[in-house]
Amino acid sequence: MSHSETHAEHHDESHGSVKTYLIGFVLSVILTAIPFWIVMEGDFTKATTLWSIVTFAIVQIWVHLKYFLHLNFTTEDGRANTFSFLFSAMIIVMVVGLSVWIIYESNAMMMY
C-alpha cells in the first residue's frame, strides 16, 4: 500500500459518516427542544429551569464535540486534537472573561 492510499484511508476515518452526522443532528434537536419546552411550559421553578438549561447545554456541547468535531480520547491523534481544542477554548474564555472584567471595572471607576 502506498503512502497516498494510507493517508487517504486515515483521512476518511477522521471524518464522520452520514449516520454519525444524523445521530448528532437528532440529539442536538432533542437537546434543544427539551429546554425550550421546559421554559415554555413555565411549570418549573426558576432554579430548576436554569439548572435544566445548563445541564442540557453541557450535554449538547459534548454531542457537538463528539459527533460534529469528532474529538475523542481513543487514539493518540484524537487526544492531541482534544487537548489542542481545550487549550484554545480556555484561552478564548480567559480573553473574553478578562476583557469583560476590565471593561466592567473601568466603568465602575469612571463613576467616581
DALINKA-V439523 format. One record per pair of residues at least 24 apart in sequence whose C-alpha atoms are under 6 Angstrom apart, sorted by the first residue. I is the first residue (numbers start at 0). GAP is how many residues later the second one is. If there is no record, write none. Layout:
# DALINKA-V439523
i=I gap=GAP
i=I gap=GAP
This chain:
# DALINKA-V439523
i=23 gap=43
i=30 gap=25
